[in-house]
């Protein structure tokens, strides 16, 4: 975001869209897996990788959230 150059960005600005995209990619990839047959494998086969991409994006988003969260109000740990 060019208007935020050099300024801090709230973590939710990245976490919310990434979570939404991950939640859309996984079912989309699984739907492609249902429609793979001998005639359409080249068309629907690569779409199965959407599920892998969605899981990887979800894992990366979760790791980012863990890294950017603040201190615990009870114990003071990160």
C-alpha positions as CSV (number, residue, x, y, z in Angstrom):
1,X,0.0,0.0,0.0
2,X,1.8,3.1,-1.2
3,X,0.0,5.5,1.1
4,X,1.3,3.4,4.1
5,X,4.9,3.5,3.0
6,X,7.2,3.6,6.0
7,X,4.3,3.2,8.5
8,X,3.1,0.3,10.5
9,X,0.2,-1.7,9.2
10,X,-2.2,-3.4,11.5
11,X,-1.8,-7.2,11.4
12,X,-5.5,-7.7,10.6
13,X,-4.9,-5.9,7.2
14,X,-3.0,-9.1,6.1
15,X,-4.6,-11.7,8.3
16,X,-8.3,-11.2,7.4
17,X,-7.9,-11.3,3.6
18,X,-5.4,-14.2,3.7
19,X,-7.8,-16.2,5.9
20,X,-10.7,-15.6,3.6
21,X,-8.8,-16.7,0.5
22,X,-7.5,-19.8,2.3
23,X,-11.1,-20.7,3.2
24,X,-12.2,-20.4,-0.4
25,X,-9.2,-22.2,-1.9
26,X,-9.5,-25.4,0.1
27,X,-13.1,-26.3,-0.8
28,X,-12.5,-25.2,-4.4
29,X,-9.6,-27.6,-4.7
30,X,-11.6,-30.4,-3.1
31,X,-14.5,-29.8,-5.6
32,X,-12.0,-30.2,-8.4
33,X,-10.9,-33.5,-6.9
34,X,-14.4,-34.8,-7.2
35,X,-14.6,-34.2,-10.9
36,X,-11.4,-35.8,-12.0
37,X,-11.9,-38.6,-14.6
38,X,-10.0,-40.1,-17.5
39,X,-11.3,-37.5,-20.0
40,X,-10.9,-34.3,-17.9
41,X,-7.8,-35.0,-15.7
42,X,-5.8,-32.3,-17.4
43,X,-8.5,-29.7,-16.9
44,X,-9.5,-30.5,-13.3
45,X,-6.3,-32.2,-12.0
46,X,-4.2,-29.0,-11.5
47,X,-7.2,-27.4,-9.6
48,X,-6.7,-30.0,-6.9
49,X,-3.5,-28.0,-6.0
50,X,-5.8,-25.2,-4.9
51,X,-6.4,-27.2,-1.7
52,X,-2.7,-27.5,-1.1
53,X,-2.3,-23.8,-1.7
54,X,-5.1,-23.0,0.6
55,X,-3.7,-25.1,3.4
56,X,-0.2,-23.6,2.9
57,X,-1.7,-20.1,3.0
58,X,-3.7,-20.9,6.1
59,X,-0.6,-22.3,7.8
60,X,1.4,-19.2,6.8
61,X,-1.3,-16.9,8.0
62,X,-1.6,-18.7,11.3
63,X,2.2,-18.5,11.8
64,X,2.1,-14.8,11.0
65,X,-0.7,-14.3,13.5
66,X,1.3,-16.1,16.2
67,X,4.3,-14.0,15.5
68,X,2.5,-10.7,15.5
69,X,0.2,-11.2,18.5
70,X,0.9,-9.2,21.5
71,X,1.7,-10.3,25.0
72,X,-0.8,-12.4,27.0
73,X,-2.6,-10.3,29.5
74,X,-2.5,-13.0,32.2
75,X,1.0,-14.4,32.0
76,X,2.9,-11.8,29.9
77,X,4.2,-14.4,27.4
78,X,4.1,-14.0,23.7
